[in-house]
Amino acid sequence: MADKEVITLGGRTFVHLGESTAQHDDWFMGRVREAGLDRVLLEIGEDPDQFARRILYQASGSGKVFEMIGALIVPEGMADASWTPEVALDTARFVGQLCDPEDKQRINNLTVTLLIGFFLGGLTSLETSKTSSTDAEPAPGNSTTSATDAGDPSSASSPGTTTSEPPG
């Protein structure tokens, strides 16, 4: 197994969680729901840049980004199976109080890593919707003008993840 990339934040070292536990997956999906990311909707006429910004603002505005980062990384040397919600919350509190510009840039990078799966899921859903809409026309009086459902956010993944489960 290759060595994991070390992420230094506030003088502490972390690595991306590799194999997640069932407890991790359930806890992470709870944060996804609380952040409003369980149904990522690509709005009609929205371009990919607008969509990406909206997902970022949705996640940041939810107050759950640091907790989700706490599910994405663990202290270096910790076994993946040792992850607990308490570890995630401790990491979230630590990361949230950092003020060094370099640390904040690394946090922004982790946030993008965390959200990329939701972004890609939304774009994939758009392509699926376009294909489906050319195959079947809506019944008279049933036009579809609502946003496209991005589907299951569990397709989000992080570097080092070997499953199709949420980051972790």
C-alpha positions as CSV (number, residue, x, y, z in Angstrom):
1,M,0.0,0.0,0.0
2,A,1.4,3.4,-0.9
3,D,2.1,6.0,1.7
4,K,-0.7,8.5,2.3
5,E,-0.1,12.2,1.5
6,V,0.6,14.1,4.7
7,I,-1.5,17.3,5.2
8,T,-0.1,19.7,7.8
9,L,-2.5,22.1,9.4
10,G,-1.7,24.3,12.3
11,G,1.5,22.3,13.0
12,R,-0.5,19.0,13.3
13,T,-0.3,16.3,10.6
14,F,-3.2,14.5,9.0
15,V,-3.8,12.0,6.2
16,H,-6.9,11.2,4.1
17,L,-9.0,8.5,5.6
18,G,-8.6,5.3,3.5
19,E,-11.1,2.6,4.4
20,S,-14.2,3.9,6.2
21,T,-16.3,2.1,8.8
22,A,-20.1,1.7,8.6
23,Q,-20.3,4.2,11.5
24,H,-18.2,6.7,9.5
25,D,-20.4,6.3,6.5
26,D,-23.7,6.8,8.5
27,W,-22.2,9.8,10.4
28,F,-20.9,11.4,7.2
29,M,-24.2,11.0,5.4
30,G,-25.9,12.8,8.3
31,R,-23.6,15.7,7.8
32,V,-24.3,15.7,4.1
33,R,-28.0,15.9,4.8
34,E,-27.6,18.6,7.4
35,A,-25.5,20.6,4.8
36,G,-28.3,20.2,2.2
37,L,-26.1,18.3,-0.1
38,D,-28.1,15.1,-0.2
39,R,-30.0,16.4,-3.3
40,V,-27.7,18.5,-5.4
41,L,-29.8,20.1,-8.0
42,L,-28.4,21.6,-11.2
43,E,-30.7,24.4,-12.2
44,I,-31.9,25.0,-15.7
45,G,-29.5,27.4,-17.5
46,E,-26.8,27.1,-14.8
47,D,-23.3,26.7,-16.1
48,P,-20.7,24.4,-14.4
49,D,-18.9,27.4,-12.8
50,Q,-22.2,28.7,-11.3
51,F,-23.1,25.3,-10.1
52,A,-19.7,24.7,-8.4
53,R,-20.0,28.1,-6.6
54,R,-23.5,27.3,-5.5
55,I,-22.5,24.0,-4.0
56,L,-19.5,25.6,-2.2
57,Y,-21.8,28.4,-0.8
58,Q,-24.4,25.8,0.2
59,A,-21.8,23.7,2.0
60,S,-20.0,26.7,3.6
61,G,-23.3,28.3,4.7
62,S,-24.5,25.1,6.4
63,G,-21.8,25.2,9.1
64,K,-21.0,21.5,8.4
65,V,-17.9,21.9,6.2
66,F,-15.4,21.5,9.1
67,E,-17.3,18.4,10.4
68,M,-17.2,16.9,6.9
69,I,-13.4,17.6,6.7
70,G,-13.2,15.8,10.0
71,A,-14.6,12.8,8.3
72,L,-12.2,13.2,5.4
73,I,-8.9,13.3,7.3
74,V,-7.5,11.7,10.5
75,P,-4.4,12.4,12.5
76,E,-1.3,10.8,11.0
77,G,-0.6,7.4,12.5
78,M,-4.3,6.7,13.4
79,A,-5.7,3.5,11.9
80,D,-8.7,4.1,9.6
81,A,-10.8,1.8,11.8
82,S,-10.1,4.0,14.8
83,W,-12.0,6.9,13.4
84,T,-15.0,8.0,15.5
85,P,-17.4,10.9,15.4
86,E,-15.5,12.4,18.4
87,V,-12.3,12.3,16.3
88,A,-14.1,14.1,13.5
89,L,-15.5,16.8,15.8
90,D,-12.1,17.3,17.5
91,T,-10.5,17.7,14.1
92,A,-13.4,20.1,13.0
93,R,-12.9,22.3,16.1
94,F,-9.1,22.4,15.5
95,V,-9.3,23.1,11.8
96,G,-12.1,25.7,12.2
97,Q,-9.9,27.9,14.5
98,L,-6.9,28.1,12.2
99,C,-6.1,31.5,10.9
100,D,-2.7,31.2,9.1
101,P,-3.3,32.0,5.3
102,E,-1.4,28.8,4.3
103,D,-3.6,26.7,6.6
104,K,-6.7,28.3,5.2
105,Q,-5.6,27.6,1.7
106,R,-5.1,23.9,2.6
107,I,-8.6,23.9,4.2
108,N,-10.0,25.4,1.0
109,N,-8.3,22.6,-1.0
110,L,-9.8,20.0,1.3
111,T,-13.2,21.6,0.9
112,V,-12.9,21.4,-2.9
113,T,-11.8,17.7,-2.6
114,L,-14.8,17.0,-0.4
115,L,-17.3,18.7,-2.8
116,I,-16.0,17.5,-6.1
117,G,-18.1,14.3,-6.0
118,F,-21.3,16.4,-5.6
119,F,-20.3,18.6,-8.5
120,L,-19.5,15.7,-10.8
121,G,-22.7,13.9,-9.7
122,G,-24.8,17.0,-10.7
123,L,-23.1,17.2,-14.1
124,T,-23.6,13.5,-14.7
125,S,-27.2,13.8,-13.8
126,L,-27.6,16.7,-16.3
127,E,-26.2,14.5,-19.1
128,T,-28.4,11.6,-18.1
129,S,-31.4,13.9,-18.0
130,K,-30.6,15.3,-21.5
131,T,-30.3,11.7,-22.9
132,S,-33.5,10.6,-21.2
133,S,-35.4,13.7,-22.4
134,T,-34.5,13.0,-26.0
135,D,-35.7,9.4,-25.6
136,A,-39.1,10.2,-24.2
137,E,-41.2,13.3,-24.6
138,P,-43.3,14.4,-21.5
139,A,-47.0,13.8,-21.6
140,P,-49.1,16.8,-22.7
141,G,-49.4,19.2,-19.8
142,N,-46.5,17.6,-17.9
143,S,-43.6,19.7,-19.0
144,T,-40.4,19.3,-16.9
145,T,-39.1,22.7,-16.0
146,S,-37.7,21.9,-12.6
147,A,-34.1,21.4,-11.7
148,T,-32.3,18.2,-12.4
149,D,-31.7,15.8,-9.4
150,A,-28.1,15.0,-8.9
151,G,-28.9,11.8,-7.3
152,D,-27.0,9.9,-4.6
153,P,-24.1,11.9,-3.2
154,S,-22.5,8.8,-1.9
155,S,-20.6,8.7,-5.2
156,A,-18.4,11.5,-3.7
157,S,-14.9,10.1,-3.1
158,S,-11.6,11.3,-1.8
159,P,-8.1,10.5,-2.7
160,G,-7.2,7.2,-1.1
161,T,-10.8,6.0,-1.0
162,T,-11.1,2.5,-2.6
163,T,-14.9,2.3,-2.6
164,S,-17.7,4.3,-4.1
165,E,-18.8,5.4,-0.6
166,P,-18.7,9.0,0.6
167,P,-15.2,10.5,1.3
168,G,-13.6,8.4,3.9
